[in-house]
Amino acid sequence: MMMMEDTPVPLARLPIAELRAHLRMGTGFAEDTLQDAVLEGFLRASLAAIEARTGKAILARSVTWRVREWDALVGHGLSMAPVMSVEVVQVVDGGGVAQDIDEDVRLENDTHTPILRPMGACLPAIPTQGFAEISATVGFGATWAEVPADLQQAVMMLAAHFYEYRHDTALRGGCMPFGVTSLIERFRPLRLSLRSAV
């Protein structure tokens, strides 16, 4: 399965002013916005790192999954949560001809792994040499205020950490801080194993 980000988070929705306040940068000067491009980079890096660790989309955006085969005929897990809405589900044959299958599937939302379920007994077949595409909107919300408070704090802490260690090439302090990992722990997917512990 491959996930493509159709619309990145727009600059206007990034909490740059909040990061500036978190870093206690001076205000009221003509150069207030001088470092905004740098702060934007650290915010995007922080969001990406936390999303990679948790499998959660923090700010809303459109994504498309391309699937060559379903996980199972009774359901297919999506790799990013939460899913706000599913816009289009289609199968595309080897010649590039697409067929909408929106009416044949439904979203079973889940905190960690949303699942695309069939309306009938099984998901529609994916043609040989073809694929299925699922277009959806993912994220906790369109605005920073809609993001859970602990995730907001984790993003700020990690972006500030990146800012503080921006010249460190030896990785002395470049690892993810413990405070950030603690804040994101409840958002990480639970992994179970059938193997007994050794």
Backbone as CSV, one residue per row, in Angstrom:
resi,resn,N_x,N_y,N_z,CA_x,CA_y,CA_z,C_x,C_y,C_z
1,MET,0.846,-1.170,0.000,0.000,0.000,0.000,0.892,1.233,0.000
2,MET,0.505,2.219,-0.790,1.262,3.464,-0.868,0.297,4.603,-0.543
3,MET,0.730,5.517,0.338,-0.095,6.671,0.665,0.539,7.921,0.095
4,MET,-0.277,8.726,-0.610,0.193,9.979,-1.197,-0.559,11.132,-0.551
5,GLU,0.167,12.182,-0.198,-0.459,13.372,0.368,-0.884,14.270,-0.783
6,ASP,-2.188,14.441,-0.955,-2.706,15.239,-2.071,-2.590,16.730,-1.799
7,THR,-2.895,17.126,-0.576,-2.827,18.551,-0.214,-2.044,18.691,1.084
8,PRO,-0.853,19.252,1.052,-0.105,19.455,2.296,-0.814,20.487,3.180
9,VAL,-0.462,20.488,4.453,-1.051,21.455,5.381,-0.634,22.856,4.938
10,PRO,-1.609,23.757,4.697,-1.248,25.112,4.263,-0.508,25.878,5.348
11,LEU,0.345,26.778,4.934,1.131,27.592,5.858,0.240,28.328,6.850
12,ALA,-0.908,28.815,6.402,-1.797,29.598,7.263,-2.314,28.797,8.458
13,ARG,-2.317,27.457,8.353,-2.826,26.638,9.454,-1.734,26.148,10.403
14,LEU,-0.477,26.416,10.071,0.609,26.018,10.965,0.681,26.991,12.147
15,PRO,0.905,26.484,13.352,0.923,27.341,14.545,2.266,28.061,14.736
16,ILE,2.636,28.898,13.766,3.928,29.582,13.837,3.955,30.587,14.992
17,ALA,2.863,31.331,15.176,2.816,32.308,16.280,2.933,31.595,17.624
18,GLU,2.299,30.439,17.743,2.361,29.671,18.993,3.781,29.167,19.252
19,LEU,4.482,28.738,18.186,5.863,28.289,18.355,6.760,29.458,18.737
20,ARG,6.528,30.606,18.127,7.310,31.791,18.471,7.121,32.118,19.956
21,ALA,5.887,32.025,20.451,5.615,32.280,21.872,6.260,31.207,22.749
22,HIS,6.198,29.956,22.292,6.802,28.849,23.045,8.311,29.048,23.191
23,LEU,8.929,29.573,22.152,10.379,29.825,22.176,10.731,31.143,22.875
24,ARG,9.699,31.877,23.281,9.865,33.174,23.949,10.680,34.148,23.105
25,MET,10.356,34.154,21.821,11.013,35.115,20.940,10.422,36.497,21.185
26,GLY,11.244,37.507,21.027,10.787,38.879,21.228,9.705,39.267,20.245
27,THR,8.839,40.183,20.661,7.777,40.677,19.787,7.809,42.199,19.770
28,GLY,7.109,42.765,18.804,7.016,44.212,18.714,8.124,44.852,17.903
29,PHE,8.929,44.010,17.252,10.022,44.529,16.431,9.661,44.391,14.955
30,ALA,10.309,45.159,14.124,10.045,45.089,12.677,10.422,43.723,12.113
31,GLU,11.361,43.033,12.776,11.846,41.739,12.277,11.094,40.558,12.886
32,ASP,9.901,40.782,13.441,9.165,39.707,14.108,9.013,38.450,13.255
33,THR,8.787,38.632,11.973,8.522,37.488,11.094,9.764,37.006,10.341
34,LEU,10.922,37.526,10.716,12.158,37.207,10.004,12.456,35.711,10.018
35,GLN,12.164,35.043,11.134,12.494,33.619,11.257,11.319,32.701,10.945
36,ASP,10.215,33.242,10.415,9.033,32.418,10.174,9.306,31.245,9.236
37,ALA,10.130,31.452,8.220,10.441,30.355,7.288,11.198,29.237,8.006
38,VAL,12.096,29.615,8.914,12.849,28.619,9.692,11.892,27.883,10.629
39,LEU,11.016,28.630,11.305,10.054,28.016,12.222,9.086,27.099,11.474
40,GLU,8.689,27.496,10.278,7.820,26.640,9.462,8.494,25.302,9.186
41,GLY,9.766,25.333,8.829,10.497,24.090,8.563,10.552,23.181,9.770
42,PHE,10.827,23.762,10.950,10.894,22.944,12.166,9.519,22.417,12.565
43,LEU,8.477,23.210,12.346,7.118,22.737,12.640,6.741,21.580,11.730
44,ARG,7.027,21.720,10.442,6.700,20.633,9.503,7.494,19.366,9.838
45,ALA,8.751,19.535,10.218,9.570,18.375,10.595,9.030,17.724,11.863
46,SER,8.631,18.543,12.820,8.069,18.033,14.067,6.762,17.287,13.816
47,LEU,5.878,17.875,13.023,4.614,17.211,12.679,4.880,15.879,11.992
48,ALA,5.807,15.865,11.030,6.115,14.636,10.290,6.680,13.557,11.207
49,ALA,7.564,13.939,12.125,8.177,12.960,13.029,7.134,12.351,13.962
50,ILE,6.262,13.183,14.494,5.242,12.679,15.420,4.201,11.850,14.673
51,GLU,3.827,12.278,13.475,2.877,11.489,12.682,3.469,10.131,12.316
52,ALA,4.765,10.092,12.016,5.410,8.815,11.682,5.425,7.874,12.881
53,ARG,5.640,8.429,14.077,5.680,7.592,15.284,4.303,7.099,15.704
54,THR,3.263,7.891,15.435,1.931,7.562,15.940,0.982,6.999,14.889
55,GLY,1.254,7.274,13.611,0.299,6.876,12.587,-0.948,7.745,12.601
56,LYS,-0.838,8.945,13.177,-1.969,9.872,13.269,-1.675,11.124,12.453
57,ALA,-2.675,11.581,11.710,-2.575,12.855,10.998,-3.002,13.940,11.979
58,ILE,-2.150,14.913,12.213,-2.445,15.918,13.227,-3.366,16.998,12.674
59,LEU,-2.973,17.640,11.585,-3.816,18.648,10.952,-4.436,18.071,9.679
60,ALA,-5.684,18.431,9.412,-6.448,17.836,8.310,-5.824,18.113,6.948
61,ARG,-5.870,17.093,6.103,-5.445,17.212,4.714,-5.969,16.014,3.933
62,SER,-5.878,16.127,2.613,-6.369,15.059,1.735,-5.235,14.101,1.394
63,VAL,-5.542,12.813,1.446,-4.566,11.778,1.090,-5.234,10.756,0.178
64,THR,-4.403,10.013,-0.538,-4.894,8.909,-1.367,-4.031,7.688,-1.110
65,TRP,-4.693,6.567,-0.847,-3.994,5.284,-0.729,-4.151,4.537,-2.043
66,ARG,-3.065,3.932,-2.509,-3.109,3.070,-3.689,-2.786,1.650,-3.224
67,VAL,-3.689,0.727,-3.517,-3.611,-0.636,-2.993,-3.605,-1.628,-4.148
68,ARG,-2.617,-2.520,-4.168,-2.553,-3.559,-5.211,-3.385,-4.789,-4.832
69,GLU,-3.494,-5.040,-3.533,-4.349,-6.132,-3.069,-4.840,-5.814,-1.665
70,TRP,-6.053,-6.258,-1.338,-6.639,-5.990,-0.027,-5.930,-6.813,1.049
71,ASP,-5.936,-6.286,2.278,-5.407,-7.053,3.414,-6.163,-8.373,3.540
72,ALA,-7.482,-8.262,3.433,-8.361,-9.432,3.489,-9.631,-9.066,2.739
73,LEU,-10.386,-10.067,2.320,-11.614,-9.790,1.570,-12.687,-9.139,2.435
74,VAL,-12.550,-9.280,3.756,-13.564,-8.721,4.661,-13.181,-7.339,5.191
75,GLY,-12.004,-6.823,4.826,-11.634,-5.489,5.286,-10.198,-5.139,4.962
76,HIS,-9.965,-3.831,4.789,-8.617,-3.351,4.493,-8.276,-2.207,5.451
77,GLY,-7.199,-2.368,6.227,-6.775,-1.349,7.183,-6.094,-0.176,6.496
78,LEU,-6.415,1.035,6.953,-5.796,2.247,6.429,-4.683,2.677,7.371
79,SER,-3.586,3.153,6.807,-2.362,3.377,7.579,-2.308,4.716,8.320
80,MET,-3.347,5.528,8.220,-3.339,6.834,8.891,-4.707,7.060,9.521
81,ALA,-4.705,7.560,10.739,-5.938,7.870,11.460,-5.785,9.279,12.046
82,PRO,-6.829,9.910,12.494,-8.221,9.555,12.259,-8.656,9.954,10.853
83,VAL,-9.622,9.204,10.319,-10.168,9.520,9.002,-11.430,10.348,9.221
84,MET,-11.434,11.566,8.694,-12.597,12.441,8.836,-13.691,12.058,7.852
85,SER,-13.297,11.714,6.627,-14.266,11.304,5.607,-13.538,10.580,4.478
86,VAL,-14.277,9.702,3.812,-13.775,9.036,2.607,-14.540,9.639,1.437
87,GLU,-13.806,10.220,0.487,-14.453,10.895,-0.632,-14.701,9.956,-1.821
88,VAL,-13.672,9.206,-2.206,-13.782,8.353,-3.401,-13.078,7.023,-3.133
89,VAL,-13.730,5.947,-3.547,-13.092,4.628,-3.568,-13.344,4.064,-4.958
90,GLN,-12.267,3.697,-5.632,-12.424,3.163,-6.992,-11.390,2.088,-7.259
91,VAL,-11.713,1.227,-8.222,-10.741,0.253,-8.711,-10.368,0.679,-10.128
92,VAL,-9.089,0.523,-10.440,-8.562,0.924,-11.740,-7.944,-0.310,-12.375
93,ASP,-8.370,-0.622,-13.604,-7.831,-1.819,-14.260,-6.477,-1.533,-14.895
94,GLY,-5.867,-2.554,-15.493,-4.540,-2.423,-16.082,-4.465,-1.405,-17.203
95,GLY,-5.594,-1.103,-17.824,-5.626,-0.116,-18.901,-5.898,1.298,-18.420
96,GLY,-6.062,1.464,-17.101,-6.293,2.792,-16.543,-7.751,3.201,-16.442
97,VAL,-8.671,2.286,-16.714,-10.102,2.597,-16.633,-10.549,2.440,-15.177
98,ALA,-11.144,3.522,-14.626,-11.552,3.537,-13.223,-13.041,3.268,-13.092
99,GLN,-13.387,2.566,-11.998,-14.793,2.307,-11.681,-15.008,2.626,-10.207
100,ASP,-15.977,3.519,-9.928,-16.277,3.861,-8.543,-16.930,2.686,-7.836
101,ILE,-16.476,2.429,-6.598,-17.079,1.359,-5.795,-17.526,1.912,-4.445
102,ASP,-17.812,3.227,-4.414,-18.220,3.877,-3.159,-19.403,3.174,-2.498
103,GLU,-20.356,2.729,-3.312,-21.574,2.113,-2.772,-21.308,0.708,-2.223
104,ASP,-20.173,0.119,-2.565,-19.873,-1.262,-2.166,-19.054,-1.359,-0.882
105,VAL,-18.616,-0.195,-0.353,-17.751,-0.207,0.828,-18.232,0.825,1.851
106,ARG,-17.777,0.648,3.088,-18.066,1.612,4.154,-16.829,1.741,5.033
107,LEU,-16.710,2.874,5.709,-15.584,3.095,6.615,-15.978,2.676,8.017
108,GLU,-15.158,1.821,8.614,-15.304,1.485,10.032,-14.205,2.250,10.750
109,ASN,-14.587,3.372,11.359,-13.571,4.239,11.962,-13.039,3.628,13.247
110,ASP,-11.783,3.886,13.506,-11.100,3.340,14.675,-10.015,4.328,15.069
111,THR,-9.712,4.392,16.350,-8.704,5.325,16.841,-7.337,5.077,16.215
112,HIS,-6.984,3.815,16.020,-5.650,3.491,15.531,-5.631,3.002,14.081
113,THR,-6.558,2.114,13.713,-6.560,1.565,12.363,-7.969,1.589,11.778
114,PRO,-8.320,2.654,11.053,-9.612,2.652,10.364,-9.619,1.538,9.316
115,ILE,-10.782,0.931,9.111,-10.873,-0.211,8.192,-11.954,0.050,7.147
116,LEU,-11.611,-0.216,5.905,-12.576,-0.164,4.820,-13.243,-1.529,4.757
117,ARG,-14.553,-1.551,4.978,-15.302,-2.810,5.037,-16.244,-2.923,3.838
118,PRO,-16.532,-4.169,3.411,-17.500,-4.339,2.320,-18.925,-4.150,2.826
119,MET,-19.798,-3.681,1.969,-21.220,-3.619,2.307,-21.827,-5.024,2.230
120,GLY,-21.250,-5.865,1.390,-21.717,-7.245,1.265,-20.760,-8.205,1.948
121,ALA,-20.556,-9.355,1.308,-19.723,-10.404,1.904,-18.234,-10.113,1.786
122,CYS,-17.799,-9.450,0.712,-16.369,-9.199,0.533,-16.137,-7.929,-0.287
123,LEU,-14.936,-7.411,-0.177,-14.568,-6.219,-0.930,-14.534,-6.537,-2.424
124,PRO,-14.862,-5.555,-3.277,-14.802,-5.793,-4.729,-13.396,-6.214,-5.160
125,ALA,-13.334,-7.065,-6.146,-12.049,-7.579,-6.625,-11.230,-6.464,-7.271
126,ILE,-9.922,-6.503,-7.022,-8.995,-5.580,-7.688,-8.499,-6.294,-8.944
127,PRO,-8.663,-5.671,-10.121,-8.276,-6.354,-11.368,-6.787,-6.696,-11.412
128,THR,-6.456,-7.749,-12.142,-5.058,-8.099,-12.381,-4.373,-6.921,-13.072
129,GLN,-3.180,-6.589,-12.622,-2.417,-5.439,-13.125,-3.077,-4.100,-12.748
130,GLY,-4.106,-4.147,-11.915,-4.798,-2.926,-11.512,-4.535,-2.593,-10.054
131,PHE,-5.325,-1.684,-9.535,-5.181,-1.262,-8.143,-6.482,-0.604,-7.687
132,ALA,-6.604,-0.427,-6.389,-7.708,0.333,-5.810,-7.147,1.644,-5.291
133,GLU,-7.937,2.706,-5.366,-7.547,4.006,-4.814,-8.614,4.473,-3.840
134,ILE,-8.156,4.897,-2.685,-9.045,5.407,-1.643,-8.623,6.839,-1.355
135,SER,-9.492,7.794,-1.634,-9.198,9.204,-1.367,-9.988,9.627,-0.132
136,ALA,-9.293,10.243,0.822,-9.934,10.586,2.087,-9.331,11.859,2.672
137,THR,-10.040,12.399,3.653,-9.523,13.504,4.453,-9.173,12.941,5.817
138,VAL,-7.935,13.150,6.234,-7.469,12.633,7.522,-7.048,13.796,8.417
139,GLY,-7.079,13.555,9.732,-6.620,14.570,10.669,-7.578,14.761,11.829
140,PHE,-7.059,15.359,12.906,-7.897,15.643,14.068,-8.803,16.836,13.821
141,GLY,-8.374,17.756,12.966,-9.182,18.927,12.662,-8.455,19.856,11.716
142,ALA,-9.206,20.824,11.188,-8.629,21.768,10.231,-7.840,22.873,10.920
143,THR,-8.100,23.102,12.209,-7.407,24.174,12.928,-6.576,23.597,14.063
144,TRP,-5.592,24.373,14.488,-4.711,23.959,15.584,-5.506,23.747,16.873
145,ALA,-6.558,24.533,17.089,-7.370,24.427,18.305,-8.074,23.074,18.413
146,GLU,-8.295,22.395,17.289,-8.983,21.101,17.301,-8.050,19.932,17.609
147,VAL,-6.758,20.171,17.616,-5.775,19.114,17.905,-5.755,18.866,19.408
148,PRO,-5.727,17.595,19.857,-5.652,17.326,21.297,-4.479,18.057,21.949
149,ALA,-4.705,18.526,23.175,-3.725,19.376,23.868,-2.372,18.699,24.036
150,ASP,-2.358,17.380,24.323,-1.071,16.711,24.518,-0.288,16.603,23.210
151,LEU,-0.986,16.447,22.081,-0.291,16.441,20.795,0.217,17.838,20.441
152,GLN,-0.566,18.862,20.767,-0.099,20.231,20.546,1.217,20.469,21.295
153,GLN,1.233,20.052,22.570,2.431,20.256,23.389,3.612,19.463,22.840
154,ALA,3.366,18.229,22.394,4.443,17.399,21.844,5.043,18.041,20.594
155,VAL,4.192,18.564,19.714,4.676,19.217,18.488,5.525,20.429,18.849
156,MET,5.046,21.247,19.795,5.796,22.446,20.208,7.151,22.069,20.813
157,MET,7.139,21.075,21.694,8.384,20.663,22.354,9.397,20.132,21.343
158,LEU,8.927,19.331,20.390,9.854,18.752,19.420,10.361,19.819,18.451
159,ALA,9.483,20.723,18.015,9.924,21.808,17.128,10.942,22.692,17.839
160,ALA,10.718,22.978,19.125,11.670,23.774,19.904,12.995,23.035,20.059
161,HIS,12.912,21.713,20.230,14.118,20.882,20.336,14.913,20.932,19.027
162,PHE,14.215,20.796,17.903,14.879,20.894,16.602,15.524,22.272,16.430
163,TYR,14.828,23.304,16.863,15.342,24.674,16.742,16.607,24.837,17.590
164,GLU,16.553,24.325,18.813,17.696,24.465,19.725,18.920,23.717,19.227
165,TYR,18.714,22.545,18.623,19.840,21.717,18.175,20.038,21.789,16.654
166,ARG,19.657,22.899,16.041,19.713,23.003,14.578,21.121,22.943,14.016
167,HIS,22.145,23.238,14.827,23.530,23.210,14.339,24.284,21.976,14.824
168,ASP,23.594,21.088,15.534,24.243,19.911,16.102,24.287,18.793,15.065
169,THR,25.471,18.449,14.597,25.607,17.374,13.608,26.056,16.057,14.243
170,ALA,26.375,16.083,15.531,26.866,14.872,16.195,25.746,14.098,16.887
171,LEU,24.494,14.601,16.822,23.333,13.970,17.444,23.480,13.829,18.958
172,ARG,24.221,14.737,19.578,24.338,14.677,21.040,22.980,14.873,21.707
173,GLY,22.235,15.846,21.236,20.919,16.083,21.812,19.836,15.985,20.762
174,GLY,20.143,15.380,19.635,19.218,15.391,18.516,18.142,14.331,18.529
175,CYS,18.135,13.431,19.514,17.111,12.396,19.559,15.811,12.974,20.109
176,MET,14.715,12.234,19.903,13.421,12.713,20.375,13.426,12.747,21.898
177,PRO,13.117,13.898,22.484,13.143,14.023,23.945,12.122,13.112,24.616
178,PHE,12.429,12.695,25.852,11.556,11.801,26.609,10.177,12.417,26.807
179,GLY,10.123,13.722,27.074,8.830,14.386,27.284,7.918,14.253,26.076
180,VAL,8.493,14.317,24.882,7.698,14.183,23.659,7.193,12.753,23.530
181,THR,8.067,11.781,23.742,7.639,10.381,23.617,6.568,10.040,24.651
182,SER,6.649,10.636,25.833,5.621,10.404,26.850,4.277,10.971,26.411
183,LEU,4.294,12.157,25.835,3.050,12.799,25.416,2.362,12.072,24.269
184,ILE,3.141,11.457,23.386,2.531,10.801,22.226,2.239,9.322,22.461
185,GLU,2.617,8.795,23.620,2.504,7.356,23.875,1.078,6.833,23.683
186,ARG,0.073,7.562,24.153,-1.304,7.055,24.059,-1.828,7.049,22.621
187,PHE,-1.145,7.758,21.721,-1.576,7.801,20.326,-0.914,6.717,19.484
188,ARG,0.098,6.064,20.042,0.804,5.040,19.272,-0.033,3.771,19.195
189,PRO,-0.038,3.105,18.033,-0.835,1.872,17.915,-0.284,0.769,18.800
190,LEU,-1.194,0.020,19.384,-0.817,-1.105,20.233,-0.459,-2.281,19.348
191,ARG,0.730,-2.852,19.570,1.163,-3.996,18.773,1.113,-5.244,19.648
192,LEU,0.362,-6.240,19.177,0.229,-7.496,19.904,0.937,-8.596,19.139
193,SER,1.493,-9.543,19.874,2.156,-10.674,19.249,1.591,-11.957,19.813
194,LEU,1.434,-12.965,18.961,0.963,-14.259,19.418,2.077,-15.116,19.984
195,ARG,3.314,-14.683,19.733,4.458,-15.430,20.245,4.616,-15.185,21.733
196,SER,4.972,-16.215,22.470,5.176,-16.037,23.905,6.496,-15.321,24.155
197,ALA,6.518,-14.581,25.256,7.746,-13.851,25.614,8.825,-14.828,26.020
198,VAL,10.048,-14.544,25.616,11.166,-15.438,25.948,11.802,-14.997,27.243
